[in-house]
Amino acid sequence: MEELNGVTIYWLISIGLLIGYVMDLVMIKRGIGLIGNLVGGILGAVIIGVSLISIGIFAPLVYASIGAIAFLFLVNVFSFHPENNIEAKA
């Protein structure tokens, strides 16, 4: 069973960074950008990983990566970016 220590937090942050970077590569010129994806990946992985460790679920690193992917997918798909080419009609 996993325990919450510095090594586990390190791996959760590393998984979040990797998933954020890959999600930025997948969402070319769309979504929330590199910094947003990195921060969102870290937040998603750490929050889900810590919560699963605290309730005693097996393999929290795997579930944290799946949760970070799902979180970043939702944030990137539903992020609002107004088009710069649209002219206002008066």
Secondary structure, DSSP 8 states (H G I E B T S, - for coil): ----SHHHHHHHHHHHHHHHHHHHHHSTT-TTHHHHHHHHHHHHHHHHHHHHHHHT-S-HHHHHHHHHHHHHHHHHHT-----SS-----
